[in-house]
Amino acid sequence: MKHFIILLLFTLVPAALYAQGCTVCTQTAGQLGEKGAQGLNFGILYLALLPITFISILGYVWWRHNKVRQ
């Protein structure tokens, strides 16, 4: 149950938190201004959503399958 709560906390992180970028992204965001930088951060989070969702579902199915065996 403890692992489920930790997983739940990681998946429910609000989208208002900004993604950490590399140096190139930081320089680009600095040149874009406030609104452009927010759009860049949203784009990074949007692109990361699919792999994170896929890995989360795969982890849940694996956990559920192992739980049934025990």
PDB file of N, CA, C and O in Angstrom:
ATOM      1  N   MET A   1       0.823  -1.192   0.000  1.00  0.00           N
ATOM      2  CA  MET A   1       0.000   0.000   0.000  1.00  0.00           C
ATOM      3  C   MET A   1       0.874   1.266   0.000  1.00  0.00           C
ATOM      4  O   MET A   1       0.531   2.280  -0.609  1.00  0.00           O
ATOM      5  N   LYS A   2       1.996   1.172   0.694  1.00  0.00           N
ATOM      6  CA  LYS A   2       2.889   2.324   0.780  1.00  0.00           C
ATOM      7  C   LYS A   2       3.425   2.705  -0.600  1.00  0.00           C
ATOM      8  O   LYS A   2       3.526   3.890  -0.918  1.00  0.00           O
ATOM      9  N   HIS A   3       3.769   1.710  -1.422  1.00  0.00           N
ATOM     10  CA  HIS A   3       4.276   1.982  -2.767  1.00  0.00           C
ATOM     11  C   HIS A   3       3.190   2.601  -3.641  1.00  0.00           C
ATOM     12  O   HIS A   3       3.478   3.460  -4.475  1.00  0.00           O
ATOM     13  N   PHE A   4       1.957   2.173  -3.455  1.00  0.00           N
ATOM     14  CA  PHE A   4       0.854   2.727  -4.232  1.00  0.00           C
ATOM     15  C   PHE A   4       0.653   4.199  -3.916  1.00  0.00           C
ATOM     16  O   PHE A   4       0.399   4.997  -4.818  1.00  0.00           O
ATOM     17  N   ILE A   5       0.763   4.566  -2.659  1.00  0.00           N
ATOM     18  CA  ILE A   5       0.597   5.966  -2.256  1.00  0.00           C
ATOM     19  C   ILE A   5       1.719   6.819  -2.846  1.00  0.00           C
ATOM     20  O   ILE A   5       1.475   7.932  -3.311  1.00  0.00           O
ATOM     21  N   ILE A   6       2.938   6.303  -2.828  1.00  0.00           N
ATOM     22  CA  ILE A   6       4.059   7.041  -3.411  1.00  0.00           C
ATOM     23  C   ILE A   6       3.857   7.208  -4.908  1.00  0.00           C
ATOM     24  O   ILE A   6       4.086   8.291  -5.447  1.00  0.00           O
ATOM     25  N   LEU A   7       3.431   6.145  -5.588  1.00  0.00           N
ATOM     26  CA  LEU A   7       3.152   6.230  -7.021  1.00  0.00           C
ATOM     27  C   LEU A   7       2.036   7.222  -7.298  1.00  0.00           C
ATOM     28  O   LEU A   7       2.104   7.982  -8.264  1.00  0.00           O
ATOM     29  N   LEU A   8       1.026   7.219  -6.472  1.00  0.00           N
ATOM     30  CA  LEU A   8      -0.093   8.141  -6.629  1.00  0.00           C
ATOM     31  C   LEU A   8       0.369   9.595  -6.475  1.00  0.00           C
ATOM     32  O   LEU A   8      -0.068  10.467  -7.226  1.00  0.00           O
ATOM     33  N   LEU A   9       1.237   9.851  -5.523  1.00  0.00           N
ATOM     34  CA  LEU A   9       1.753  11.210  -5.332  1.00  0.00           C
ATOM     35  C   LEU A   9       2.551  11.682  -6.538  1.00  0.00           C
ATOM     36  O   LEU A   9       2.454  12.846  -6.928  1.00  0.00           O
ATOM     37  N   PHE A  10       3.337  10.791  -7.132  1.00  0.00           N
ATOM     38  CA  PHE A  10       4.131  11.169  -8.300  1.00  0.00           C
ATOM     39  C   PHE A  10       3.264  11.408  -9.527  1.00  0.00           C
ATOM     40  O   PHE A  10       3.607  12.237 -10.370  1.00  0.00           O
ATOM     41  N   THR A  11       2.153  10.700  -9.641  1.00  0.00           N
ATOM     42  CA  THR A  11       1.308  10.882 -10.824  1.00  0.00           C
ATOM     43  C   THR A  11       0.353  12.055 -10.679  1.00  0.00           C
ATOM     44  O   THR A  11      -0.176  12.531 -11.684  1.00  0.00           O
ATOM     45  N   LEU A  12       0.115  12.534  -9.478  1.00  0.00           N
ATOM     46  CA  LEU A  12      -0.816  13.632  -9.275  1.00  0.00           C
ATOM     47  C   LEU A  12      -0.140  14.980  -9.091  1.00  0.00           C
ATOM     48  O   LEU A  12      -0.761  15.936  -8.627  1.00  0.00           O
ATOM     49  N   VAL A  13       1.132  15.053  -9.455  1.00  0.00           N
ATOM     50  CA  VAL A  13       1.856  16.316  -9.352  1.00  0.00           C
ATOM     51  C   VAL A  13       1.196  17.312 -10.303  1.00  0.00           C
ATOM     52  O   VAL A  13       0.998  16.999 -11.477  1.00  0.00           O
ATOM     53  N   PRO A  14       0.856  18.496  -9.820  1.00  0.00           N
ATOM     54  CA  PRO A  14       0.157  19.449 -10.695  1.00  0.00           C
ATOM     55  C   PRO A  14       1.006  19.889 -11.878  1.00  0.00           C
ATOM     56  O   PRO A  14       2.228  20.005 -11.789  1.00  0.00           O
ATOM     57  N   ALA A  15       0.317  20.131 -12.991  1.00  0.00           N
ATOM     58  CA  ALA A  15       1.008  20.538 -14.216  1.00  0.00           C
ATOM     59  C   ALA A  15       1.591  21.938 -14.094  1.00  0.00           C
ATOM     60  O   ALA A  15       2.374  22.351 -14.950  1.00  0.00           O
ATOM     61  N   ALA A  16       1.230  22.677 -13.053  1.00  0.00           N
ATOM     62  CA  ALA A  16       1.766  24.022 -12.874  1.00  0.00           C
ATOM     63  C   ALA A  16       3.252  23.998 -12.520  1.00  0.00           C
ATOM     64  O   ALA A  16       3.943  25.007 -12.659  1.00  0.00           O
ATOM     65  N   LEU A  17       3.744  22.839 -12.059  1.00  0.00           N
ATOM     66  CA  LEU A  17       5.172  22.741 -11.777  1.00  0.00           C
ATOM     67  C   LEU A  17       5.927  22.733 -13.092  1.00  0.00           C
ATOM     68  O   LEU A  17       5.491  22.123 -14.069  1.00  0.00           O
ATOM     69  N   TYR A  18       7.031  23.395 -13.109  1.00  0.00           N
ATOM     70  CA  TYR A  18       7.781  23.535 -14.342  1.00  0.00           C
ATOM     71  C   TYR A  18       8.750  22.371 -14.518  1.00  0.00           C
ATOM     72  O   TYR A  18       9.329  21.869 -13.554  1.00  0.00           O
ATOM     73  N   ALA A  19       8.912  21.959 -15.767  1.00  0.00           N
ATOM     74  CA  ALA A  19       9.867  20.905 -16.081  1.00  0.00           C
ATOM     75  C   ALA A  19      11.282  21.474 -15.989  1.00  0.00           C
ATOM     76  O   ALA A  19      11.517  22.638 -16.311  1.00  0.00           O
ATOM     77  N   GLN A  20      12.203  20.650 -15.551  1.00  0.00           N
ATOM     78  CA  GLN A  20      13.592  21.089 -15.512  1.00  0.00           C
ATOM     79  C   GLN A  20      14.182  20.884 -16.901  1.00  0.00           C
ATOM     80  O   GLN A  20      14.059  19.814 -17.498  1.00  0.00           O
ATOM     81  N   GLY A  21      14.804  21.902 -17.384  1.00  0.00           N
ATOM     82  CA  GLY A  21      15.324  21.829 -18.744  1.00  0.00           C
ATOM     83  C   GLY A  21      16.832  21.754 -18.775  1.00  0.00           C
ATOM     84  O   GLY A  21      17.517  22.012 -17.786  1.00  0.00           O
ATOM     85  N   CYS A  22      17.322  21.395 -19.935  1.00  0.00           N
ATOM     86  CA  CYS A  22      18.762  21.390 -20.141  1.00  0.00           C
ATOM     87  C   CYS A  22      19.228  22.822 -20.397  1.00  0.00           C
ATOM     88  O   CYS A  22      18.429  23.758 -20.360  1.00  0.00           O
ATOM     89  N   THR A  23      20.488  22.980 -20.647  1.00  0.00           N
ATOM     90  CA  THR A  23      21.037  24.313 -20.845  1.00  0.00           C
ATOM     91  C   THR A  23      20.481  24.968 -22.105  1.00  0.00           C
ATOM     92  O   THR A  23      20.196  26.166 -22.113  1.00  0.00           O
ATOM     93  N   VAL A  24      20.329  24.188 -23.160  1.00  0.00           N
ATOM     94  CA  VAL A  24      19.809  24.737 -24.411  1.00  0.00           C
ATOM     95  C   VAL A  24      18.371  25.206 -24.213  1.00  0.00           C
ATOM     96  O   VAL A  24      17.993  26.283 -24.676  1.00  0.00           O
ATOM     97  N   CYS A  25      17.572  24.391 -23.523  1.00  0.00           N
ATOM     98  CA  CYS A  25      16.182  24.778 -23.273  1.00  0.00           C
ATOM     99  C   CYS A  25      16.111  26.028 -22.399  1.00  0.00           C
ATOM    100  O   CYS A  25      15.258  26.891 -22.611  1.00  0.00           O
ATOM    101  N   THR A  26      17.005  26.124 -21.420  1.00  0.00           N
ATOM    102  CA  THR A  26      17.014  27.281 -20.542  1.00  0.00           C
ATOM    103  C   THR A  26      17.361  28.551 -21.327  1.00  0.00           C
ATOM    104  O   THR A  26      16.731  29.591 -21.135  1.00  0.00           O
ATOM    105  N   GLN A  27      18.350  28.468 -22.201  1.00  0.00           N
ATOM    106  CA  GLN A  27      18.727  29.629 -23.010  1.00  0.00           C
ATOM    107  C   GLN A  27      17.605  30.012 -23.968  1.00  0.00           C
ATOM    108  O   GLN A  27      17.319  31.195 -24.152  1.00  0.00           O
ATOM    109  N   THR A  28      16.971  29.016 -24.575  1.00  0.00           N
ATOM    110  CA  THR A  28      15.873  29.291 -25.497  1.00  0.00           C
ATOM    111  C   THR A  28      14.712  29.927 -24.765  1.00  0.00           C
ATOM    112  O   THR A  28      14.119  30.891 -25.249  1.00  0.00           O
ATOM    113  N   ALA A  29      14.384  29.394 -23.602  1.00  0.00           N
ATOM    114  CA  ALA A  29      13.279  29.942 -22.819  1.00  0.00           C
ATOM    115  C   ALA A  29      13.578  31.374 -22.385  1.00  0.00           C
ATOM    116  O   ALA A  29      12.673  32.206 -22.320  1.00  0.00           O
ATOM    117  N   GLY A  30      14.837  31.659 -22.091  1.00  0.00           N
ATOM    118  CA  GLY A  30      15.210  33.016 -21.713  1.00  0.00           C
ATOM    119  C   GLY A  30      15.028  34.010 -22.846  1.00  0.00           C
ATOM    120  O   GLY A  30      14.739  35.183 -22.609  1.00  0.00           O
ATOM    121  N   GLN A  31      15.194  33.553 -24.056  1.00  0.00           N
ATOM    122  CA  GLN A  31      15.034  34.427 -25.212  1.00  0.00           C
ATOM    123  C   GLN A  31      13.577  34.579 -25.628  1.00  0.00           C
ATOM    124  O   GLN A  31      13.221  35.555 -26.287  1.00  0.00           O
ATOM    125  N   LEU A  32      12.736  33.628 -25.252  1.00  0.00           N
ATOM    126  CA  LEU A  32      11.337  33.664 -25.671  1.00  0.00           C
ATOM    127  C   LEU A  32      10.480  34.626 -24.856  1.00  0.00           C
ATOM    128  O   LEU A  32       9.435  35.076 -25.325  1.00  0.00           O
ATOM    129  N   GLY A  33      10.903  34.934 -23.674  1.00  0.00           N
ATOM    130  CA  GLY A  33      10.092  35.767 -22.794  1.00  0.00           C
ATOM    131  C   GLY A  33       9.207  34.903 -21.903  1.00  0.00           C
ATOM    132  O   GLY A  33       9.256  33.675 -21.974  1.00  0.00           O
ATOM    133  N   GLU A  34       8.409  35.540 -21.074  1.00  0.00           N
ATOM    134  CA  GLU A  34       7.616  34.829 -20.067  1.00  0.00           C
ATOM    135  C   GLU A  34       6.590  33.881 -20.690  1.00  0.00           C
ATOM    136  O   GLU A  34       6.526  32.707 -20.324  1.00  0.00           O
ATOM    137  N   LYS A  35       5.800  34.383 -21.617  1.00  0.00           N
ATOM    138  CA  LYS A  35       4.728  33.569 -22.205  1.00  0.00           C
ATOM    139  C   LYS A  35       5.297  32.423 -23.048  1.00  0.00           C
ATOM    140  O   LYS A  35       4.785  31.304 -23.003  1.00  0.00           O
ATOM    141  N   GLY A  36       6.329  32.696 -23.797  1.00  0.00           N
ATOM    142  CA  GLY A  36       6.958  31.652 -24.606  1.00  0.00           C
ATOM    143  C   GLY A  36       7.614  30.576 -23.752  1.00  0.00           C
ATOM    144  O   GLY A  36       7.574  29.395 -24.097  1.00  0.00           O
ATOM    145  N   ALA A  37       8.222  30.983 -22.634  1.00  0.00           N
ATOM    146  CA  ALA A  37       8.858  30.022 -21.737  1.00  0.00           C
ATOM    147  C   ALA A  37       7.815  29.113 -21.098  1.00  0.00           C
ATOM    148  O   ALA A  37       8.055  27.917 -20.930  1.00  0.00           O
ATOM    149  N   GLN A  38       6.658  29.672 -20.741  1.00  0.00           N
ATOM    150  CA  GLN A  38       5.592  28.842 -20.183  1.00  0.00           C
ATOM    151  C   GLN A  38       5.089  27.842 -21.222  1.00  0.00           C
ATOM    152  O   GLN A  38       4.791  26.695 -20.889  1.00  0.00           O
ATOM    153  N   GLY A  39       4.996  28.271 -22.470  1.00  0.00           N
ATOM    154  CA  GLY A  39       4.585  27.370 -23.543  1.00  0.00           C
ATOM    155  C   GLY A  39       5.591  26.259 -23.762  1.00  0.00           C
ATOM    156  O   GLY A  39       5.212  25.113 -24.000  1.00  0.00           O
ATOM    157  N   LEU A  40       6.879  26.592 -23.683  1.00  0.00           N
ATOM    158  CA  LEU A  40       7.928  25.587 -23.830  1.00  0.00           C
ATOM    159  C   LEU A  40       7.853  24.568 -22.705  1.00  0.00           C
ATOM    160  O   LEU A  40       7.958  23.367 -22.950  1.00  0.00           O
ATOM    161  N   ASN A  41       7.672  25.032 -21.476  1.00  0.00           N
ATOM    162  CA  ASN A  41       7.550  24.121 -20.339  1.00  0.00           C
ATOM    163  C   ASN A  41       6.325  23.221 -20.477  1.00  0.00           C
ATOM    164  O   ASN A  41       6.391  22.030 -20.173  1.00  0.00           O
ATOM    165  N   PHE A  42       5.217  23.780 -20.932  1.00  0.00           N
ATOM    166  CA  PHE A  42       4.012  22.973 -21.143  1.00  0.00           C
ATOM    167  C   PHE A  42       4.253  21.924 -22.224  1.00  0.00           C
ATOM    168  O   PHE A  42       3.794  20.789 -22.098  1.00  0.00           O
ATOM    169  N   GLY A  43       4.960  22.289 -23.273  1.00  0.00           N
ATOM    170  CA  GLY A  43       5.273  21.346 -24.346  1.00  0.00           C
ATOM    171  C   GLY A  43       6.132  20.194 -23.855  1.00  0.00           C
ATOM    172  O   GLY A  43       5.910  19.046 -24.240  1.00  0.00           O
ATOM    173  N   ILE A  44       7.102  20.486 -23.017  1.00  0.00           N
ATOM    174  CA  ILE A  44       7.960  19.442 -22.452  1.00  0.00           C
ATOM    175  C   ILE A  44       7.122  18.493 -21.609  1.00  0.00           C
ATOM    176  O   ILE A  44       7.263  17.275 -21.723  1.00  0.00           O
ATOM    177  N   LEU A  45       6.255  19.036 -20.768  1.00  0.00           N
ATOM    178  CA  LEU A  45       5.391  18.191 -19.941  1.00  0.00           C
ATOM    179  C   LEU A  45       4.424  17.384 -20.797  1.00  0.00           C
ATOM    180  O   LEU A  45       4.149  16.224 -20.490  1.00  0.00           O
ATOM    181  N   TYR A  46       3.910  17.976 -21.855  1.00  0.00           N
ATOM    182  CA  TYR A  46       2.984  17.288 -22.752  1.00  0.00           C
ATOM    183  C   TYR A  46       3.668  16.110 -23.443  1.00  0.00           C
ATOM    184  O   TYR A  46       3.086  15.031 -23.554  1.00  0.00           O
ATOM    185  N   LEU A  47       4.893  16.314 -23.905  1.00  0.00           N
ATOM    186  CA  LEU A  47       5.625  15.238 -24.560  1.00  0.00           C
ATOM    187  C   LEU A  47       6.030  14.134 -23.586  1.00  0.00           C
ATOM    188  O   LEU A  47       6.170  12.980 -23.990  1.00  0.00           O
ATOM    189  N   ALA A  48       6.216  14.466 -22.328  1.00  0.00           N
ATOM    190  CA  ALA A  48       6.592  13.469 -21.327  1.00  0.00           C
ATOM    191  C   ALA A  48       5.390  12.688 -20.811  1.00  0.00           C
ATOM    192  O   ALA A  48       5.564  11.648 -20.175  1.00  0.00           O
ATOM    193  N   LEU A  49       4.193  13.160 -21.066  1.00  0.00           N
ATOM    194  CA  LEU A  49       2.990  12.532 -20.522  1.00  0.00           C
ATOM    195  C   LEU A  49       2.794  11.110 -21.032  1.00  0.00           C
ATOM    196  O   LEU A  49       2.491  10.221 -20.237  1.00  0.00           O
ATOM    197  N   LEU A  50       2.953  10.868 -22.314  1.00  0.00           N
ATOM    198  CA  LEU A  50       2.721   9.547 -22.888  1.00  0.00           C
ATOM    199  C   LEU A  50       3.689   8.493 -22.339  1.00  0.00           C
ATOM    200  O   LEU A  50       3.229   7.434 -21.910  1.00  0.00           O
ATOM    201  N   PRO A  51       5.001   8.729 -22.331  1.00  0.00           N
ATOM    202  CA  PRO A  51       5.894   7.707 -21.771  1.00  0.00           C
ATOM    203  C   PRO A  51       5.669   7.462 -20.281  1.00  0.00           C
ATOM    204  O   PRO A  51       5.742   6.322 -19.820  1.00  0.00           O
ATOM    205  N   ILE A  52       5.399   8.518 -19.536  1.00  0.00           N
ATOM    206  CA  ILE A  52       5.148   8.348 -18.102  1.00  0.00           C
ATOM    207  C   ILE A  52       3.879   7.541 -17.870  1.00  0.00           C
ATOM    208  O   ILE A  52       3.847   6.672 -16.998  1.00  0.00           O
ATOM    209  N   THR A  53       2.838   7.820 -18.639  1.00  0.00           N
ATOM    210  CA  THR A  53       1.592   7.070 -18.523  1.00  0.00           C
ATOM    211  C   THR A  53       1.815   5.610 -18.884  1.00  0.00           C
ATOM    212  O   THR A  53       1.346   4.720 -18.174  1.00  0.00           O
ATOM    213  N   PHE A  54       2.522   5.351 -19.976  1.00  0.00           N
ATOM    214  CA  PHE A  54       2.784   3.985 -20.413  1.00  0.00           C
ATOM    215  C   PHE A  54       3.563   3.208 -19.364  1.00  0.00           C
ATOM    216  O   PHE A  54       3.215   2.070 -19.048  1.00  0.00           O
ATOM    217  N   ILE A  55       4.609   3.810 -18.825  1.00  0.00           N
ATOM    218  CA  ILE A  55       5.423   3.144 -17.807  1.00  0.00           C
ATOM    219  C   ILE A  55       4.610   2.910 -16.540  1.00  0.00           C
ATOM    220  O   ILE A  55       4.758   1.868 -15.901  1.00  0.00           O
ATOM    221  N   SER A  56       3.756   3.857 -16.164  1.00  0.00           N
ATOM    222  CA  SER A  56       2.917   3.695 -14.981  1.00  0.00           C
ATOM    223  C   SER A  56       1.932   2.546 -15.150  1.00  0.00           C
ATOM    224  O   SER A  56       1.755   1.743 -14.234  1.00  0.00           O
ATOM    225  N   ILE A  57       1.294   2.461 -16.306  1.00  0.00           N
ATOM    226  CA  ILE A  57       0.348   1.368 -16.563  1.00  0.00           C
ATOM    227  C   ILE A  57       1.077   0.029 -16.578  1.00  0.00           C
ATOM    228  O   ILE A  57       0.604  -0.947 -15.996  1.00  0.00           O
ATOM    229  N   LEU A  58       2.212  -0.015 -17.235  1.00  0.00           N
ATOM    230  CA  LEU A  58       2.999  -1.241 -17.283  1.00  0.00           C
ATOM    231  C   LEU A  58       3.431  -1.671 -15.877  1.00  0.00           C
ATOM    232  O   LEU A  58       3.363  -2.856 -15.548  1.00  0.00           O
ATOM    233  N   GLY A  59       3.866  -0.735 -15.060  1.00  0.00           N
ATOM    234  CA  GLY A  59       4.249  -1.040 -13.685  1.00  0.00           C
ATOM    235  C   GLY A  59       3.078  -1.531 -12.854  1.00  0.00           C
ATOM    236  O   GLY A  59       3.224  -2.447 -12.045  1.00  0.00           O
ATOM    237  N   TYR A  60       1.916  -0.922 -13.053  1.00  0.00           N
ATOM    238  CA  TYR A  60       0.734  -1.351 -12.310  1.00  0.00           C
ATOM    239  C   TYR A  60       0.320  -2.763 -12.699  1.00  0.00           C
ATOM    240  O   TYR A  60       0.001  -3.577 -11.832  1.00  0.00           O
ATOM    241  N   VAL A  61       0.323  -3.062 -14.005  1.00  0.00           N
ATOM    242  CA  VAL A  61      -0.039  -4.408 -14.468  1.00  0.00           C
ATOM    243  C   VAL A  61       0.949  -5.433 -13.935  1.00  0.00           C
ATOM    244  O   VAL A  61       0.548  -6.518 -13.513  1.00  0.00           O
ATOM    245  N   TRP A  62       2.235  -5.102 -13.950  1.00  0.00           N
ATOM    246  CA  TRP A  62       3.251  -6.014 -13.427  1.00  0.00           C
ATOM    247  C   TRP A  62       3.049  -6.239 -11.934  1.00  0.00           C
ATOM    248  O   TRP A  62       3.111  -7.374 -11.462  1.00  0.00           O
ATOM    249  N   TRP A  63       2.811  -5.177 -11.197  1.00  0.00           N
ATOM    250  CA  TRP A  63       2.581  -5.277  -9.754  1.00  0.00           C
ATOM    251  C   TRP A  63       1.340  -6.112  -9.453  1.00  0.00           C
ATOM    252  O   TRP A  63       1.351  -6.957  -8.558  1.00  0.00           O
ATOM    253  N   ARG A  64       0.279  -5.869 -10.204  1.00  0.00           N
ATOM    254  CA  ARG A  64      -0.975  -6.608 -10.011  1.00  0.00           C
ATOM    255  C   ARG A  64      -0.794  -8.095 -10.324  1.00  0.00           C
ATOM    256  O   ARG A  64      -1.321  -8.955  -9.619  1.00  0.00           O
ATOM    257  N   HIS A  65      -0.037  -8.386 -11.396  1.00  0.00           N
ATOM    258  CA  HIS A  65       0.202  -9.771 -11.786  1.00  0.00           C
ATOM    259  C   HIS A  65       1.005 -10.507 -10.714  1.00  0.00           C
ATOM    260  O   HIS A  65       0.699 -11.655 -10.392  1.00  0.00           O
ATOM    261  N   ASN A  66       2.026  -9.857 -10.161  1.00  0.00           N
ATOM    262  CA  ASN A  66       2.834 -10.468  -9.109  1.00  0.00           C
ATOM    263  C   ASN A  66       2.043 -10.614  -7.821  1.00  0.00           C
ATOM    264  O   ASN A  66       2.265 -11.564  -7.070  1.00  0.00           O
ATOM    265  N   LYS A  67       1.138  -9.709  -7.552  1.00  0.00           N
ATOM    266  CA  LYS A  67       0.311  -9.780  -6.338  1.00  0.00           C
ATOM    267  C   LYS A  67      -0.619 -10.988  -6.402  1.00  0.00           C
ATOM    268  O   LYS A  67      -0.816 -11.668  -5.395  1.00  0.00           O
ATOM    269  N   VAL A  68      -1.194 -11.262  -7.578  1.00  0.00           N
ATOM    270  CA  VAL A  68      -2.098 -12.395  -7.757  1.00  0.00           C
ATOM    271  C   VAL A  68      -1.367 -13.698  -7.565  1.00  0.00           C
ATOM    272  O   VAL A  68      -1.925 -14.632  -6.990  1.00  0.00           O
ATOM    273  N   ARG A  69      -0.119 -13.795  -8.033  1.00  0.00           N
ATOM    274  CA  ARG A  69       0.684 -15.034  -7.910  1.00  0.00           C
ATOM    275  C   ARG A  69       0.977 -15.363  -6.450  1.00  0.00           C
ATOM    276  O   ARG A  69       1.013 -16.536  -6.081  1.00  0.00           O
ATOM    277  N   GLN A  70       1.181 -14.371  -5.635  1.00  0.00           N
ATOM    278  CA  GLN A  70       1.536 -14.618  -4.239  1.00  0.00           C
ATOM    279  C   GLN A  70       0.285 -14.927  -3.503  1.00  0.00           C
ATOM    280  O   GLN A  70       0.324 -15.173  -2.297  1.00  0.00           O
TER     281      GLN A  70
END
